[in-house]
Amino acid sequence: MYTPVAFAESRADVVHALLRAHPFATVIVQGNDGSVVNHLPMELVEGNLHGHVARGNELASFDGAAVLAIFHGPDGYISPNWYPSKQVTGRDVPTWNYAVAHVHGRLRVTQDKTWLRALLDRLTDRFEAGEPAPWHVHDAPADYVEKLLGAISGIEIVVERIEAKYKLNQNHPPANRAGVIAGLHRRNAPGDATLADLMTSHV
């Protein structure tokens, strides 16, 4: 990934926060006939990534393969009209701000039902937490859950390295960054507030 020094992010806590806040990853392995691409939520567990796919999913046949998981944070179009410097020099153009992480590692596949059940419990409890009456895996009939566990494969990515890029106008003066944050709040398109918040907190 092309990453100018100004946009590189290597702090583990910052990158892990991105992975947790935006868990829906694009997972890529190289097959005999080209790239095999899947999209699935991944959970960060003690530095590695856990998820699951249908047992018939081609990804489940790549145990031991090199794998790339891409996590997309907030992103959005940036108008040059938001830069105070543009009003003075006119020497500014549109761009796109975003945060992204590329997680490289080795794939492990498991059918261990204890591992799978623990994963499903954690994922469900996390994403149901905001519901007025959260659903839990144990709310479903035990025999039904057992049948479903037999139909999925656990996916673990043993992380070897992470490349993260936070392109948030770090190459601009503070006044331009403030102008972009104000512009995002004013436009208020889907995701703009999240991107503005990231720009505000990211130093």
C-alpha positions in Angstrom: 0.0 0.0 0.0 1.4 3.4 -1.0 1.7 5.3 2.3 3.5 8.6 2.5 5.2 9.1 5.9 2.7 11.8 6.9 -0.2 9.3 6.6 1.5 6.2 8.1 0.1 4.9 11.5 2.0 2.4 13.5 0.6 2.8 17.0 -1.0 -0.6 17.9 -3.7 0.9 20.1 -4.8 3.3 17.4 -4.9 0.6 14.7 -6.6 -1.9 16.9 -9.3 0.7 17.7 -10.0 0.9 13.9 -10.3 -2.9 13.7 -12.7 -3.0 16.6 -14.8 0.0 15.4 -15.1 -1.3 11.8 -15.0 -5.1 12.0 -16.4 -5.9 8.6 -13.3 -7.0 6.7 -12.5 -7.9 3.1 -10.5 -11.2 3.4 -8.3 -12.2 0.4 -6.3 -15.3 -0.3 -4.6 -16.3 -3.5 -6.1 -19.4 -5.1 -5.0 -21.4 -8.2 -7.4 -19.5 -10.4 -6.8 -16.1 -8.9 -7.8 -14.2 -5.8 -10.5 -15.6 -3.5 -12.3 -12.7 -1.8 -14.8 -12.8 1.1 -16.4 -10.2 3.3 -17.0 -11.1 7.0 -16.9 -9.6 10.5 -13.6 -10.3 12.2 -13.0 -10.0 16.0 -9.6 -9.0 17.4 -8.7 -11.5 20.1 -5.3 -11.2 21.8 -3.7 -9.8 18.7 -5.2 -12.2 16.1 -8.4 -12.1 14.2 -11.3 -14.5 14.6 -14.4 -15.1 12.4 -16.4 -17.8 10.7 -17.7 -18.8 7.3 -20.1 -21.5 5.9 -18.3 -24.8 5.8 -18.8 -24.9 2.1 -17.1 -21.5 1.6 -13.9 -21.9 -0.4 -12.0 -19.9 2.2 -12.3 -22.8 4.6 -10.1 -24.9 2.3 -7.1 -22.6 2.7 -5.8 -23.6 6.1 -2.2 -22.4 6.4 -2.4 -20.0 3.5 -1.1 -16.4 3.5 -4.0 -14.1 3.9 -4.8 -10.4 3.8 -7.7 -8.7 5.7 -8.6 -5.1 4.8 -10.5 -3.0 7.3 -12.1 0.3 6.1 -12.6 3.1 8.5 -14.5 6.3 7.8 -13.9 8.0 4.5 -15.3 11.0 2.6 -14.8 13.5 -0.2 -13.0 16.7 0.8 -13.8 19.9 -1.1 -10.9 22.4 -1.6 -13.5 25.2 -0.7 -13.1 24.0 2.9 -9.4 25.1 3.0 -8.8 28.7 4.1 -5.6 28.6 2.0 -7.6 28.1 -1.2 -9.3 31.5 -0.6 -5.8 33.0 -0.6 -3.8 31.2 -3.3 -6.4 29.1 -5.2 -3.7 26.3 -5.2 -5.8 23.5 -3.7 -7.7 20.6 -5.3 -10.3 18.0 -4.1 -9.1 14.9 -2.3 -10.5 11.9 -0.3 -9.8 11.4 3.3 -9.9 7.9 4.8 -8.5 5.4 7.3 -7.6 1.8 6.3 -5.7 -1.1 7.7 -4.2 -4.0 5.8 -3.7 -7.0 8.1 -1.3 -9.7 6.8 -1.1 -13.1 8.4 -1.6 -16.8 8.1 -5.0 -18.5 8.0 -6.0 -21.2 10.5 -9.3 -23.1 10.0 -11.1 -25.0 12.7 -14.3 -27.0 13.2 -13.9 -27.1 16.9 -17.4 -26.5 18.2 -16.2 -25.2 21.6 -14.1 -22.5 19.8 -17.0 -21.7 17.4 -19.6 -21.4 20.2 -17.4 -19.1 22.2 -16.9 -16.9 19.1 -20.6 -16.8 18.3 -21.4 -15.9 21.9 -18.9 -13.1 21.9 -20.0 -11.7 18.5 -23.6 -11.9 19.3 -23.3 -10.3 22.7 -21.3 -7.5 21.2 -23.6 -6.6 18.4 -26.8 -7.2 20.3 -25.6 -5.0 23.2 -27.5 -1.9 22.0 -30.9 -3.7 21.6 -33.5 -3.2 24.3 -33.8 -6.9 24.8 -30.5 -8.4 23.5 -30.8 -11.8 21.7 -28.3 -14.5 22.9 -27.2 -17.7 21.1 -28.8 -19.7 24.0 -32.2 -18.2 23.1 -32.3 -20.6 20.1 -33.1 -24.3 20.6 -30.0 -26.3 21.6 -30.4 -28.8 18.8 -30.7 -26.0 16.3 -27.5 -24.3 17.5 -25.7 -27.6 17.4 -26.8 -28.2 13.8 -25.6 -24.7 12.8 -22.3 -25.2 14.5 -21.7 -28.2 12.3 -22.3 -26.1 9.2 -19.6 -23.4 9.8 -15.9 -23.3 10.0 -13.9 -21.1 12.3 -11.4 -18.7 10.7 -8.4 -17.4 12.6 -5.8 -15.0 11.1 -2.5 -15.2 12.9 -1.3 -11.7 12.4 2.2 -11.2 11.1 2.1 -7.5 10.3 -0.3 -4.6 9.9 0.0 -1.6 7.5 -2.3 1.3 8.4 -2.9 4.5 6.5 -4.7 7.5 8.0 -5.0 10.1 5.3 -6.5 13.0 7.2 -5.0 16.2 5.8 -1.9 15.8 8.0 0.1 17.4 5.1 -2.0 20.6 5.5 -1.7 23.4 8.0 -3.9 23.3 11.1 -6.3 26.0 9.7 -7.0 23.8 6.7 -7.6 20.7 8.9 -10.0 22.8 11.0 -11.8 23.9 7.8 -12.2 20.3 6.7 -13.6 19.3 10.0 -16.1 22.2 9.9 -17.0 21.3 6.3 -17.7 17.7 7.2 -20.0 18.7 10.0 -21.8 21.2 7.8 -22.3 18.7 4.9 -23.3 16.0 7.4 -23.5 13.2 4.8 -23.5 9.6 6.0 -20.2 9.0 7.7 -19.1 12.6 7.7 -19.4 13.1 11.5 -17.4 9.9 12.1 -14.7 11.1 9.8 -14.6 14.5 11.4 -14.4 13.0 14.9 -11.4 10.8 13.7 -9.7 13.9 12.3 -10.3 15.8 15.6 -8.9 13.0 17.7 -6.1 11.8 15.5 -2.8 13.5 16.3 
